[in-house]
Amino acid sequence: MSKLAIHGGNPVRSRSFSVWPRPTSELKDAIISTLENEGWGVGSTAITRFEEKFAEFHDAKYCISTSSGTTGLWVALKAAGVKAGDEVIVPPYTFIATASAVLMANAVPVFVDIDENTLNIDPALIEKAITEKTRAIMPVHISGNPADMDRILAIGSKYGVSIIEDACQAHGAEWNNTKVGALGLGGVFSFQTSKNMTAGEGGAIISNDEAFYETCFSYHNCGRTKSGEFYEHQFLGGNFRLSAMATSMLMPQIESIQDDMDRRDKNRKQLDEALSQIDGITINGAYDGATRQANHIYLARYDESRFNGIPREIFFKAMQAEGVFTYMGYTPIYREKLFVTDTDEYPWLKDYDFVSMKMPVTERIADKESIWLKQNHLLGSAEDIQDIIDAFTKVTQALHKHPELFKDE
């Protein structure tokens, strides 16, 4: 076994992985065309064209582009009828916006623990969390891995609760061969810098429900309605519109994302096959209905009991020294200082105790087990993936066979 880089050996890899975001000539041409030939904001054909194409790509009738995924979540919740004091069921293992959008709607995020096999919200626990105040369930397709939508939609139907999909990481992902996002009342995507489609910032809401779509339009466009006058405002909406420049950047990516997804699928398979052979590393699972993942994040789990009790953080340090940046990812949302709430500012939260909350699966995954690789690691060549495999193999063999080397780390 070669000497680990963390102990002075040569790293497996000394060059960077695929650049993301990725500037292309098609993207540059699209921006210049919009700059020179189309409006830059309200009324631009670039915006309309993108919304039509993105809806079509995601097997939906309607799309509204928004200034971010976060604002898209807020708009969708309001359009679903969420009001002050209502409850929205969400997972605790996700980006903060899933919960902060609920708070911005003056509602209460009710956390339901995750399934350790997929890291998605555990559908077996959802019904226990439903109360007379529950207005919506917002599953997150974590890392672009679809949540169990059959069971979640059935629960929503049983209790008359709207399903809003947080699909911010799930561009192109499929449930039973239909793309996610419009399986429930509606779904929200993000185009923030790290996402598999990006304009630096931005978001989109998709739906097959015309009334929901029209209400989303109003909330995202200063309270205007489709049929009203320009200076007629019927809802307390905001300016959450996306610019024409951003939509022009996204248009070429609707064409290129299929090739990107094919490459991620191929590289994911190579990585899964190799890492699943390593004692102590578990690759992330998926539900039977998840016919395609977006692979926004590559997720795996680390079992320190199989590595002589050596904690995951030492594994990360060794991997990073080998030139492969693995890291822990999310912490449980309810631990954020945001939830140490001032009841004068958030009076509707006064009866909710987030500080004492315990979600055992989320906490174990976040605190001890989760391994993340960013999506750009899956955009390279077979040789790039082999470097990742070699780094995992090199580090885990050392952890298995020579734990004494890590006593001072």
NUNU-213743 format. One record per residue (C-alpha): x, y, z; residue in three letters. Coordinates in Angstrom, 3 decimals. Layout:
BEGIN
> X Y Z ALA
...
This chain:
BEGIN
> 0.000 0.000 0.000 MET
> 1.408 3.387 -0.987 SER
> 1.931 6.057 1.648 LYS
> -1.053 8.331 2.211 LEU
> -0.715 11.943 1.113 ALA
> -1.799 13.029 4.576 ILE
> 1.351 11.325 5.855 HIS
> 3.673 12.719 3.192 GLY
> 2.999 10.390 0.270 GLY
> 2.030 11.300 -3.263 ASN
> -1.666 12.117 -3.748 PRO
> -3.802 10.043 -6.089 VAL
> -4.797 13.190 -7.935 ARG
> -3.201 16.619 -8.250 SER
> -5.443 18.177 -10.920 ARG
> -8.955 19.562 -10.571 SER
> -12.155 17.850 -11.670 PHE
> -14.544 19.160 -14.348 SER
> -15.225 22.881 -14.104 VAL
> -18.722 23.912 -12.990 TRP
> -20.491 26.147 -13.923 PRO
> -19.399 25.443 -17.460 ARG
> -19.352 28.324 -19.979 PRO
> -20.079 27.206 -23.531 THR
> -20.258 28.942 -26.893 SER
> -23.977 28.100 -27.106 GLU
> -24.622 29.790 -23.792 LEU
> -22.654 32.893 -24.784 LYS
> -24.475 33.124 -28.114 ASP
> -27.846 32.853 -26.380 ALA
> -27.036 35.711 -23.993 ILE
> -25.851 37.980 -26.816 ILE
> -28.936 37.181 -28.891 SER
> -31.236 38.148 -26.031 THR
> -29.158 41.231 -25.267 LEU
> -29.416 42.474 -28.820 GLU
> -32.811 41.229 -29.980 ASN
> -35.201 40.648 -27.074 GLU
> -36.542 42.476 -24.046 GLY
> -34.582 42.050 -20.847 TRP
> -37.455 41.734 -18.379 GLY
> -41.259 41.621 -18.253 VAL
> -42.690 40.598 -21.606 GLY
> -39.450 39.205 -23.035 SER
> -39.980 36.335 -25.442 THR
> -36.830 34.763 -23.964 ALA
> -38.692 34.242 -20.677 ILE
> -41.801 32.834 -22.336 THR
> -39.759 30.524 -24.548 ARG
> -37.812 29.141 -21.613 PHE
> -40.912 28.555 -19.498 GLU
> -42.595 26.665 -22.319 GLU
> -39.519 24.513 -22.993 LYS
> -38.813 23.776 -19.334 PHE
> -42.439 22.734 -18.740 ALA
> -42.249 20.444 -21.773 GLU
> -38.929 18.987 -20.627 PHE
> -40.413 18.195 -17.217 HIS
> -43.650 16.625 -18.443 ASP
> -45.734 19.552 -17.194 ALA
> -48.279 21.918 -18.726 LYS
> -47.156 25.098 -16.975 TYR
> -43.963 26.785 -15.780 CYS
> -43.187 30.076 -14.064 ILE
> -39.580 31.190 -13.736 SER
> -38.622 32.788 -10.422 THR
> -35.713 34.736 -8.995 SER
> -34.529 31.728 -6.950 SER
> -35.555 28.312 -5.742 GLY
> -36.237 29.837 -2.325 THR
> -38.700 32.396 -3.667 THR
> -40.217 29.674 -5.815 GLY
> -40.898 27.594 -2.701 LEU
> -42.555 30.556 -0.969 TRP
> -44.701 31.322 -4.013 VAL
> -45.752 27.668 -4.344 ALA
> -46.677 27.407 -0.673 LEU
> -48.771 30.572 -0.811 LYS
> -50.474 29.429 -4.015 ALA
> -51.247 26.113 -2.298 ALA
> -53.193 28.056 0.319 GLY
> -50.674 28.038 3.173 VAL
> -51.604 30.728 5.686 LYS
> -50.339 32.007 9.028 ALA
> -50.194 29.245 11.621 GLY
> -50.588 26.387 9.125 ASP
> -48.197 23.445 9.254 GLU
> -46.076 22.120 6.399 VAL
> -44.403 18.721 6.717 ILE
> -40.768 18.718 5.558 VAL
> -37.637 16.592 6.041 PRO
> -34.860 17.903 8.312 PRO
> -32.073 16.735 5.977 TYR
> -32.112 19.373 3.241 THR
> -30.995 22.909 2.465 PHE
> -32.326 25.575 4.827 ILE
> -34.633 27.070 2.156 ALA
> -37.027 24.131 2.458 THR
> -37.842 25.233 5.988 ALA
> -37.169 28.974 5.737 SER
> -39.685 29.286 2.892 ALA
> -42.288 27.797 5.245 VAL
> -41.393 30.358 7.925 LEU
> -41.563 33.179 5.365 MET
> -45.130 32.038 4.631 ALA
> -45.866 32.564 8.361 ASN
> -46.321 28.811 8.697 ALA
> -44.675 26.094 10.793 VAL
> -42.215 23.529 9.418 PRO
> -43.048 20.152 10.941 VAL
> -40.030 17.900 10.598 PHE
> -40.328 14.196 9.767 VAL
> -37.225 12.012 9.931 ASP
> -35.601 10.461 6.874 ILE
> -35.255 6.954 5.477 ASP
> -31.656 5.876 6.080 GLU
> -31.521 3.987 2.776 ASN
> -32.409 6.946 0.521 THR
> -31.998 9.974 2.847 LEU
> -35.430 11.162 1.695 ASN
> -38.352 11.878 4.017 ILE
> -39.605 8.591 5.494 ASP
> -43.163 8.070 4.204 PRO
> -43.877 5.617 7.032 ALA
> -43.620 8.498 9.526 LEU
> -45.614 11.170 7.700 ILE
> -49.130 10.269 8.815 GLU
> -48.167 10.506 12.488 LYS
> -47.157 14.131 11.887 ALA
> -50.432 15.221 10.265 ILE
> -52.717 17.434 12.379 THR
> -55.739 19.580 11.697 GLU
> -53.290 22.402 10.908 LYS
> -51.429 20.488 8.164 THR
> -51.835 22.325 4.868 ARG
> -49.048 20.807 2.755 ALA
> -46.382 18.122 2.578 ILE
> -43.139 19.183 0.895 MET
> -40.917 16.188 0.093 PRO
> -37.388 16.951 -1.083 VAL
> -35.843 14.835 -3.836 HIS
> -32.539 14.883 -2.015 ILE
> -29.491 14.927 -4.316 SER
> -31.918 14.440 -7.210 GLY
> -32.994 11.027 -5.876 ASN
> -36.825 10.937 -6.033 PRO
> -38.778 10.641 -2.794 ALA
> -41.393 7.871 -2.552 ASP
> -44.037 9.816 -4.443 MET
> -46.608 7.015 -4.673 ASP
> -46.913 6.776 -0.897 ARG
> -46.676 10.532 -0.349 ILE
> -49.331 11.321 -2.964 LEU
> -51.599 8.681 -1.427 ALA
> -51.216 10.292 2.004 ILE
> -51.950 13.711 0.547 GLY
> -55.083 12.390 -1.137 SER
> -56.248 10.615 2.017 LYS
> -56.009 13.738 4.171 TYR
> -56.770 16.404 1.555 GLY
> -53.277 17.873 1.881 VAL
> -51.398 19.489 -1.018 SER
> -48.087 18.000 -2.166 ILE
> -45.431 20.533 -3.199 ILE
> -42.237 18.904 -4.464 GLU
> -38.937 20.515 -3.544 ASP
> -37.194 19.426 -6.730 ALA
> -34.434 22.038 -6.482 CYS
> -31.770 19.339 -6.921 GLN
> -33.736 17.081 -9.255 ALA
> -33.524 18.413 -12.818 HIS
> -34.478 15.546 -15.119 GLY
> -35.108 13.013 -12.342 ALA
> -37.960 10.580 -12.949 GLU
> -40.542 8.736 -10.888 TRP
> -42.105 5.813 -12.755 ASN
> -40.711 7.263 -16.018 ASN
> -42.356 10.681 -15.504 THR
> -40.163 13.596 -14.556 LYS
> -40.599 14.878 -11.019 VAL
> -41.993 18.299 -10.149 GLY
> -45.594 18.148 -11.334 ALA
> -46.515 14.816 -9.760 LEU
> -48.242 16.694 -6.946 GLY
> -49.873 20.099 -7.065 LEU
> -46.581 21.629 -8.172 GLY
> -42.832 21.502 -7.814 GLY
> -39.919 23.907 -7.522 VAL
> -36.467 23.860 -9.125 PHE
> -33.337 25.914 -8.477 SER
> -30.814 27.308 -10.955 PHE
> -28.302 28.449 -8.331 GLN
> -24.623 28.111 -9.251 THR
> -24.086 24.541 -8.059 SER
> -27.207 23.090 -9.686 LYS
> -27.225 20.752 -12.697 ASN
> -28.793 23.595 -14.707 MET
> -27.626 27.022 -13.640 THR
> -27.928 30.706 -14.390 ALA
> -25.984 31.670 -11.267 GLY
> -29.316 32.248 -9.534 GLU
> -32.920 31.511 -10.440 GLY
> -35.737 29.044 -10.027 GLY
> -38.872 27.645 -11.608 ALA
> -42.264 26.324 -10.550 ILE
> -43.993 23.698 -12.676 ILE
> -47.516 22.292 -12.460 SER
> -50.338 20.607 -14.327 ASN
> -52.952 22.548 -12.351 ASP
> -54.076 25.724 -14.124 GLU
> -55.573 27.425 -11.052 ALA
> -52.410 26.800 -9.032 PHE
> -50.275 28.068 -11.922 TYR
> -52.267 31.289 -12.209 GLU
> -52.063 31.903 -8.454 THR
> -48.300 31.306 -8.561 CYS
> -48.102 33.864 -11.371 PHE
> -49.774 36.438 -9.158 SER
> -47.627 35.825 -6.080 TYR
> -44.412 35.982 -8.118 HIS
> -45.463 39.075 -10.092 ASN
> -46.400 41.737 -7.536 CYS
> -49.939 40.399 -7.070 GLY
> -50.947 40.877 -10.698 ARG
> -53.291 38.360 -12.312 THR
> -53.210 36.905 -15.799 LYS
> -56.527 38.524 -16.708 SER
> -56.135 41.794 -14.768 GLY
> -54.689 45.168 -15.647 GLU
> -50.961 45.863 -15.257 PHE
> -51.558 48.089 -12.211 TYR
> -54.196 45.787 -10.686 GLU
> -52.966 43.780 -7.695 HIS
> -55.084 41.106 -6.044 GLN
> -52.538 39.275 -3.853 PHE
> -49.708 40.318 -1.551 LEU
> -47.073 39.203 -4.030 GLY
> -43.537 40.329 -4.684 GLY
> -41.226 40.839 -7.608 ASN
> -39.834 37.321 -7.773 PHE
> -39.443 37.242 -11.552 ARG
> -36.409 35.886 -13.382 LEU
> -34.637 38.095 -15.915 SER
> -34.483 37.378 -19.616 ALA
> -30.686 37.105 -19.441 MET
> -30.959 34.259 -16.950 ALA
> -33.565 32.409 -18.997 THR
> -31.430 32.804 -22.116 SER
> -28.559 31.134 -20.231 MET
> -30.834 28.240 -19.325 LEU
> -32.243 27.553 -22.782 MET
> -29.109 25.844 -24.201 PRO
> -28.877 23.768 -21.028 GLN
> -32.275 22.198 -21.704 ILE
> -30.580 20.779 -24.786 GLU
> -27.307 19.791 -23.106 SER
> -28.637 18.363 -19.838 ILE
> -29.545 15.038 -21.441 GLN
> -25.919 14.370 -22.388 ASP
> -24.825 15.501 -18.921 ASP
> -27.321 13.134 -17.320 MET
> -26.141 10.230 -19.472 ASP
> -22.557 10.911 -18.417 ARG
> -23.488 11.194 -14.730 ARG
> -25.477 7.952 -14.947 ASP
> -22.537 6.105 -16.504 LYS
> -20.007 7.482 -14.036 ASN
> -22.342 6.906 -11.088 ARG
> -22.650 3.243 -12.086 LYS
> -18.851 2.854 -12.219 GLN
> -18.483 4.499 -8.816 LEU
> -21.329 2.513 -7.240 ASP
> -19.931 -0.804 -8.432 GLU
> -16.511 -0.097 -6.938 ALA
> -17.494 1.574 -3.653 LEU
> -20.115 -1.062 -2.839 SER
> -17.213 -3.529 -2.528 GLN
> -15.541 -1.534 0.259 ILE
> -16.346 -2.813 3.745 ASP
> -17.693 0.155 5.730 GLY
> -18.868 2.251 2.769 ILE
> -22.549 2.029 1.782 THR
> -23.812 3.599 -1.412 ILE
> -27.110 5.486 -1.265 ASN
> -30.257 3.568 -2.149 GLY
> -33.340 4.463 -4.188 ALA
> -37.007 3.474 -4.255 TYR
> -38.266 1.124 -6.953 ASP
> -40.276 3.985 -8.499 GLY
> -37.150 6.117 -8.959 ALA
> -36.527 5.298 -12.610 THR
> -33.874 7.984 -12.975 ARG
> -31.834 10.115 -10.590 GLN
> -30.433 13.553 -11.319 ALA
> -27.183 12.817 -9.439 ASN
> -26.811 16.371 -8.179 HIS
> -24.787 15.067 -5.242 ILE
> -23.109 11.689 -4.970 TYR
> -24.081 10.322 -1.555 LEU
> -22.596 7.451 0.404 ALA
> -22.337 6.482 4.078 ARG
> -19.329 5.827 6.317 TYR
> -19.472 3.293 9.156 ASP
> -16.733 4.089 11.636 GLU
> -17.301 0.783 13.435 SER
> -15.890 -0.936 10.326 ARG
> -12.852 1.358 10.360 PHE
> -11.505 0.667 13.851 ASN
> -13.576 3.478 15.373 GLY
> -11.772 6.141 13.342 ILE
> -14.234 9.017 12.846 PRO
> -15.434 10.172 9.460 ARG
> -13.686 13.545 9.750 GLU
> -10.290 11.832 9.616 ILE
> -11.439 9.942 6.514 PHE
> -12.392 13.317 4.957 PHE
> -9.022 14.797 5.811 LYS
> -7.211 11.873 4.206 ALA
> -9.420 11.908 1.092 MET
> -8.961 15.637 0.588 GLN
> -5.202 15.187 0.830 ALA
> -5.487 12.619 -1.976 GLU
> -7.132 15.258 -4.167 GLY
> -10.776 14.152 -3.829 VAL
> -12.926 16.564 -1.860 PHE
> -15.416 14.565 0.187 THR
> -17.347 16.304 2.953 TYR
> -20.310 15.874 5.329 MET
> -22.988 18.048 3.728 GLY
> -26.096 19.042 5.664 TYR
> -26.639 19.269 9.383 THR
> -30.176 18.827 10.807 PRO
> -32.070 22.012 9.920 ILE
> -33.745 22.318 13.308 TYR
> -30.340 22.913 14.917 ARG
> -29.917 26.167 13.016 GLU
> -29.963 29.348 15.108 LYS
> -32.921 30.389 12.979 LEU
> -35.052 28.081 15.115 PHE
> -34.027 29.619 18.423 VAL
> -36.956 31.873 17.789 THR
> -38.038 35.238 19.109 ASP
> -41.741 34.777 19.812 THR
> -42.293 38.509 19.423 ASP
> -41.172 38.184 15.807 GLU
> -42.574 34.678 15.208 TYR
> -45.637 34.410 17.486 PRO
> -47.051 31.464 15.545 TRP
> -44.059 29.367 16.685 LEU
> -44.469 29.936 20.430 LYS
> -45.858 26.430 21.097 ASP
> -43.171 24.623 19.082 TYR
> -39.929 23.420 20.687 ASP
> -37.264 23.023 18.020 PHE
> -34.371 23.149 20.498 VAL
> -35.326 19.822 22.114 SER
> -36.110 18.110 18.815 MET
> -34.458 14.767 18.085 LYS
> -34.482 13.010 14.718 MET
> -32.282 9.935 15.248 PRO
> -31.719 8.912 11.634 VAL
> -31.006 12.441 10.417 THR
> -28.615 13.052 13.311 GLU
> -26.723 9.803 12.811 ARG
> -26.413 10.389 9.062 ILE
> -25.359 14.027 9.424 ALA
> -23.093 13.674 12.453 ASP
> -21.314 10.431 11.642 LYS
> -22.071 8.817 8.294 GLU
> -22.802 11.014 5.275 SER
> -20.204 11.335 2.515 ILE
> -20.783 13.904 -0.241 TRP
> -19.202 14.446 -3.634 LEU
> -20.336 17.403 -5.738 LYS
> -21.990 16.683 -9.084 GLN
> -19.088 17.959 -11.182 ASN
> -17.113 14.883 -10.067 HIS
> -19.504 12.825 -12.212 LEU
> -18.957 14.876 -15.376 LEU
> -15.450 13.711 -16.128 GLY
> -13.914 10.718 -17.870 SER
> -13.697 7.096 -16.758 ALA
> -10.133 7.913 -15.678 GLU
> -11.430 10.702 -13.432 ASP
> -13.851 8.281 -11.786 ILE
> -11.051 5.758 -11.375 GLN
> -9.060 8.400 -9.472 ASP
> -11.976 8.773 -7.061 ILE
> -12.155 4.992 -6.668 ILE
> -8.406 4.779 -6.134 ASP
> -8.531 7.462 -3.445 ALA
> -11.378 5.677 -1.635 PHE
> -9.517 2.375 -1.885 THR
> -6.204 3.798 -0.733 LYS
> -7.660 5.614 2.279 VAL
> -10.062 2.894 3.407 THR
> -7.392 0.185 3.173 GLN
> -5.188 2.252 5.462 ALA
> -8.057 2.789 7.897 LEU
> -8.744 -0.964 7.928 HIS
> -5.188 -2.256 8.134 LYS
> -3.154 0.478 9.825 HIS
> -5.335 2.414 12.304 PRO
> -2.211 3.252 14.282 GLU
> -1.213 5.678 11.529 LEU
> -4.160 7.894 12.455 PHE
> -3.735 8.112 16.219 LYS
> -2.332 11.661 16.037 ASP
> -4.836 13.017 13.499 GLU
